[in-house]
Amino acid sequence: MSEFIVSCQGVWKVYGPKPERIIGSPDAKLPRAELLEKTGCVAAVRDITFDVAPGEVFVVMGLSGSGKSTLVRCITRLIEPTAGKVLIDGEDVVTLGEERLRDIRRHKVSMVFQHFGLLPHRRIVDNVAFGLEVQGLDKEERIARAAGVLQTVGLGSWGDAYPDELSGGMQQRVGLARALAMEPEIMLFDEPFSALDPLIRRDMQDEVIRLQKEVEKTMIFITNDLLEALKLGDRIAIMKDGAFVQIGTPEEVVAHPADEYVADFIRDVPRAHVLTARAIMEPASAGDGRTYERDIPHDTVVQDLLPLVVNSDLPLRVMDGDRMVGIVDRTAVMEALIEDRA
């Protein structure tokens, strides 16, 4: 059994005549416009490699046309990759026959799209249960499971309503419930909240975070919104012209952008809301004899450290569980805040 539940290895998707000839050729490195002019081909996804651990939220962030939606569709072969491997639980879906591929789509992976795709003539509970109907579950079992999932997403009293009776945010919750009802190991999100109003979008982001803590699914989340990526992702991949520019944790991307393209993206991000105590701490040993104001978790954001250091000259002890990993003092916090305002 692989330690990664999803693993993409050298994945390409090239559109155009004889797309295989582009892979590994000198032309593969050409900018998109030049490649199209010279070969008539478009490389939507270029040599993408990444691994996702069980229970991780992996976010792919990029502008429109960067290839992120094409990539996520390659994972379940809704779009056929031109080259590469896509491993789910160690099984290469690129080599699978239609029957096994359908089985993986029905039982291992669920997808949540930007457009809800609800059936207008069916009740909400029946919409949520639709995938279970396709799986062949009997009506009593699928309705019971759908009702339970609706409760999980906060729509327990709306099972008998119809889609046109729900707001956009509520309809997107139904989309989440429909995916969860399948009890998948992996959930794929393709810009699910981009059509929602900002306040509703924020609520849905909070809902995903809450659900992740509750159901602990592996999630691959596609977005064109950097703040959404920073909020949701355990790790983030920044995508440009079909390739990954940088992969890292939110604080790694904010603190150490890989190039000017990433730096432009994160320029207006409030670093104090992303950087954590671990990012600004100094190493220290547990037996250094110092007195500390208090212990703090290593993932405490800098903004939350300010009230802890403003009225005390004592440093804070940074903890990873029961293990001391460093110290943070007032100077370190203030320097981080000053850099944020520079």
matplotlib code that plots the C-alpha trace (Angstrom):
import matplotlib.pyplot as plt

x = [0.0, 1.4, 1.8, 0.1, -3.6, -3.2, 0.1, 0.5, 3.7, 4.7, 1.1, 0.7, -2.4, -1.8, -4.5, -3.9, -2.6, -0.4, -0.1, 2.3, 5.1, 5.3, 6.2, 9.9, 10.7, 12.4, 9.1, 7.6, 9.4, 8.0, 5.6, 2.0, 1.6, 4.8, 4.0, 0.6, 2.0, 4.8, 3.0, -0.8, -0.8, -1.7, -0.1, -2.9, -1.0, 2.8, 4.7, 2.8, 4.1, 2.7, 1.6, -1.3, -1.3, -4.4, -6.5, -4.6, -6.2, -4.1, -5.0, -4.2, -4.4, -4.0, -5.5, -8.1, -6.4, -3.6, -4.7, -5.9, -9.4, -7.9, -5.5, -8.2, -10.3, -7.3, -7.2, -10.4, -10.0, -12.9, -10.2, -7.7, -4.1, -1.7, 1.1, 2.0, 0.6, -2.2, -2.1, -5.1, -4.2, -1.3, -3.5, -2.7, -6.1, -4.6, -4.3, -7.6, -10.5, -13.9, -15.5, -12.8, -12.6, -16.4, -16.0, -13.4, -15.6, -18.5, -16.8, -13.4, -13.7, -16.4, -16.3, -17.9, -18.2, -18.8, -22.3, -24.4, -26.2, -29.1, -32.1, -35.0, -37.8, -36.4, -36.4, -33.2, -32.9, -33.3, -30.7, -28.2, -29.1, -28.8, -25.2, -26.3, -29.1, -26.5, -24.5, -27.5, -28.4, -32.0, -34.2, -34.6, -30.8, -29.9, -32.6, -31.4, -27.8, -28.8, -30.8, -27.8, -25.4, -27.9, -27.8, -24.0, -24.0, -26.7, -29.7, -31.4, -34.8, -34.6, -34.8, -38.3, -37.7, -36.9, -33.7, -35.5, -36.5, -32.9, -30.3, -27.1, -25.1, -27.6, -27.6, -23.8, -24.2, -26.4, -23.6, -21.3, -23.8, -24.2, -20.4, -20.2, -23.1, -20.9, -18.5, -15.5, -11.9, -11.1, -13.1, -12.2, -13.4, -13.3, -13.8, -17.0, -17.5, -16.4, -20.0, -21.1, -21.4, -18.4, -20.1, -21.7, -18.3, -16.7, -19.4, -18.8, -15.0, -15.7, -18.0, -15.3, -12.9, -15.4, -16.3, -12.6, -12.1, -15.3, -15.0, -11.2, -11.5, -8.6, -9.4, -7.9, -9.3, -9.1, -9.4, -8.4, -8.6, -5.3, -6.9, -9.2, -6.2, -4.3, -7.3, -8.1, -4.9, -2.5, -0.3, -0.7, 0.5, 0.7, 0.0, 0.9, 0.7, 0.1, 3.0, 3.5, 5.6, 5.7, 4.4, 4.4, 2.5, 0.6, 3.3, 6.1, 4.5, 3.9, 7.3, 9.4, 7.8, 9.6, 9.7, 8.3, 5.1, 4.3, 5.6, 3.1, 0.3, 1.1, 2.1, -1.2, -1.6, -1.5, 1.5, 0.6, -2.6, -0.6, 2.8, 2.9, 5.0, 7.1, 8.0, 9.4, 10.7, 14.3, 15.4, 15.6, 16.2, 13.8, 16.5, 17.7, 16.6, 14.6, 11.2, 8.4, 5.2, 3.2, 3.2, 1.7, 1.0, 3.5, 0.7, -0.5, -0.6, 1.5, -1.5, -2.7, 0.7, 0.6, -1.6, 0.5, 3.7, 2.7, 2.4, 5.2, 9.0, 9.0, 9.3, 6.7, 7.5, 6.5, 5.2, 4.5, 2.3, 4.3, 7.6, 9.2, 10.4, 11.5, 10.8, 9.2, 9.7, 8.3, 11.0, 10.3, 6.6, 7.1, 9.6, 7.1, 4.4, 6.6, 7.7, 4.0, 3.4, 6.6]
y = [0.0, 3.4, 6.1, 8.5, 8.1, 10.1, 10.3, 12.1, 11.3, 13.2, 13.9, 15.7, 16.8, 18.0, 19.0, 19.0, 16.8, 13.9, 15.2, 12.4, 13.9, 17.0, 14.9, 15.0, 17.1, 20.5, 22.0, 21.0, 23.9, 26.5, 29.1, 28.2, 30.7, 29.6, 26.0, 26.5, 28.5, 26.0, 22.7, 23.4, 21.9, 23.3, 21.9, 22.3, 20.2, 20.0, 17.2, 17.5, 15.5, 15.6, 13.3, 13.7, 12.0, 10.5, 13.2, 16.0, 19.1, 19.8, 23.0, 23.8, 27.5, 29.4, 31.9, 31.0, 29.0, 27.7, 24.1, 23.4, 22.2, 20.0, 18.5, 17.6, 15.9, 13.8, 12.3, 10.3, 10.3, 12.6, 13.9, 11.4, 12.3, 12.3, 10.8, 10.0, 8.0, 8.8, 6.5, 6.1, 3.9, 2.7, 1.7, 3.5, 4.7, 5.5, 1.8, 0.7, -0.8, 0.9, -1.3, -0.8, 2.9, 3.2, 1.4, 3.9, 6.8, 5.3, 4.2, 5.9, 9.4, 12.0, 15.4, 18.7, 21.1, 24.9, 24.2, 22.2, 20.1, 19.4, 17.6, 20.2, 17.7, 15.7, 16.5, 17.5, 14.1, 12.3, 14.6, 13.6, 10.0, 9.9, 8.6, 5.8, 4.9, 4.6, 2.3, 0.1, 0.7, 0.0, 3.0, 2.8, 2.6, 5.4, 7.8, 7.1, 7.8, 10.9, 12.2, 11.7, 13.6, 16.5, 16.7, 16.9, 19.8, 21.7, 21.0, 18.3, 20.0, 20.6, 17.0, 17.3, 20.7, 21.1, 22.8, 26.1, 26.6, 26.9, 29.7, 29.3, 28.6, 26.0, 24.3, 24.1, 22.4, 19.9, 19.3, 18.7, 16.3, 14.4, 13.8, 12.9, 10.4, 8.2, 7.8, 8.4, 8.2, 11.2, 14.4, 16.6, 20.2, 22.1, 25.8, 25.0, 28.4, 30.8, 31.6, 32.4, 35.8, 36.7, 36.2, 32.9, 31.8, 32.4, 30.4, 27.5, 27.6, 27.4, 24.5, 22.6, 23.2, 21.9, 18.9, 18.1, 18.0, 15.9, 13.4, 13.5, 13.0, 13.5, 16.6, 18.1, 21.6, 23.7, 27.5, 30.8, 32.6, 32.8, 33.7, 30.7, 28.5, 29.8, 29.3, 25.7, 24.1, 22.0, 22.5, 24.7, 24.2, 27.4, 26.6, 28.7, 27.7, 24.1, 23.6, 23.9, 26.9, 26.1, 23.6, 24.3, 25.0, 28.3, 29.8, 28.5, 30.1, 33.4, 33.5, 32.2, 32.7, 30.7, 33.5, 36.8, 35.3, 33.8, 37.0, 39.0, 36.7, 37.0, 40.7, 41.8, 38.8, 39.8, 37.7, 38.0, 36.0, 33.2, 32.9, 30.8, 30.6, 27.9, 30.2, 33.0, 31.0, 30.4, 26.9, 26.2, 23.2, 22.2, 22.4, 25.9, 27.1, 30.1, 31.2, 31.4, 33.4, 30.4, 27.5, 28.0, 25.5, 25.7, 26.6, 29.7, 32.6, 35.7, 37.9, 35.9, 36.1, 39.9, 40.1, 37.4, 39.3, 43.0, 43.0, 40.6, 40.6, 36.8, 34.6, 32.1, 28.4, 26.8, 23.3, 20.5, 18.4, 17.6, 18.5, 21.9, 23.0, 26.7, 30.0, 33.2, 36.6, 40.1, 41.1, 38.3, 39.0, 42.8, 42.2, 39.9, 42.5, 45.3, 43.3, 42.7, 46.5, 47.2]
z = [0.0, -1.0, 1.6, -0.8, -1.8, -5.0, -7.0, -10.4, -12.1, -15.3, -16.4, -19.7, -21.6, -25.1, -27.5, -31.2, -34.1, -33.0, -29.4, -28.3, -30.4, -28.1, -25.0, -24.4, -27.5, -27.5, -28.5, -25.1, -23.4, -25.8, -24.4, -25.3, -28.1, -29.8, -29.4, -30.9, -33.8, -34.6, -34.0, -33.9, -30.4, -27.0, -23.8, -21.2, -18.6, -18.7, -16.9, -13.6, -10.6, -7.1, -4.2, -1.8, 1.6, 3.1, 4.9, 3.2, 1.6, -1.5, -3.3, -7.0, -7.5, -10.8, -13.1, -15.8, -18.5, -16.3, -16.7, -13.2, -14.2, -16.9, -14.4, -11.9, -14.6, -15.6, -12.2, -12.9, -16.7, -17.4, -19.6, -20.9, -20.1, -23.1, -21.0, -17.4, -14.5, -12.1, -9.1, -6.8, -3.8, -5.9, -8.9, -12.2, -13.5, -16.9, -17.6, -16.3, -18.3, -18.4, -15.7, -13.1, -13.9, -13.3, -10.0, -8.8, -9.9, -8.0, -4.8, -4.3, -5.7, -5.7, -7.5, -6.7, -9.6, -9.8, -11.3, -8.9, -11.5, -9.3, -10.7, -10.5, -10.4, -7.5, -3.8, -2.1, -0.4, -3.7, -5.3, -2.6, -2.9, -6.7, -6.7, -4.3, -6.7, -9.5, -7.1, -6.8, -3.1, -2.2, -1.6, 2.1, 2.7, 0.3, 1.6, 5.2, 4.2, 2.3, 5.2, 7.5, 5.2, 4.9, 8.6, 8.5, 6.1, 8.0, 5.8, 7.8, 7.6, 3.8, 2.5, 1.1, -0.6, -4.2, -5.6, -6.7, -3.1, -2.0, -2.2, -4.2, -1.0, 0.1, -3.3, -3.1, 0.3, -1.5, -4.0, -1.0, 0.6, -2.7, -2.9, 0.8, 0.5, -1.7, 1.2, -1.1, 0.0, -2.2, -2.9, -5.9, -6.0, -9.3, -8.4, -6.5, -4.9, -7.7, -8.7, -5.1, -3.5, -1.3, 2.1, 1.0, -0.4, 2.9, 4.7, 2.2, 2.8, 6.6, 5.8, 4.0, 6.9, 9.3, 7.2, 6.8, 10.5, 10.9, 8.1, 7.4, 3.6, 1.2, -0.8, -4.0, -4.4, -7.5, -7.2, -8.8, -5.5, -3.5, -0.2, -0.6, -1.3, 1.7, 3.9, 2.9, 1.8, 3.9, 0.8, -2.3, -5.8, -7.9, -11.6, -14.7, -18.3, -17.5, -15.1, -11.4, -10.4, -6.6, -4.2, -0.4, 2.7, 2.9, 5.0, 2.8, -0.3, 1.5, 3.2, 0.3, -3.1, -5.8, -8.4, -9.4, -10.6, -7.2, -5.4, -7.4, -6.3, -2.6, -2.5, -1.0, 1.4, 5.1, 6.1, 9.8, 9.1, 7.4, 9.0, 12.1, 15.3, 13.7, 10.8, 13.1, 16.1, 17.2, 18.1, 21.8, 24.0, 26.8, 29.4, 28.7, 32.2, 30.8, 32.1, 29.7, 29.6, 28.3, 25.8, 22.4, 19.5, 16.7, 14.2, 16.0, 13.5, 14.1, 14.4, 17.4, 19.1, 19.4, 22.4, 24.1, 23.9, 24.1, 27.9, 28.8, 28.4, 28.7, 25.5, 24.5, 24.3, 20.9, 21.2, 18.7, 20.8, 24.0, 22.4, 22.6, 19.2, 19.7, 21.3, 20.1, 21.8, 21.3, 18.9, 16.5, 16.5, 16.0, 13.2, 11.4, 11.8, 10.6, 7.5, 6.8, 6.6, 4.6]

ax = plt.figure().add_subplot(projection="3d")
ax.plot(x, y, z, "-o")
ax.set_aspect("equal")
plt.show()
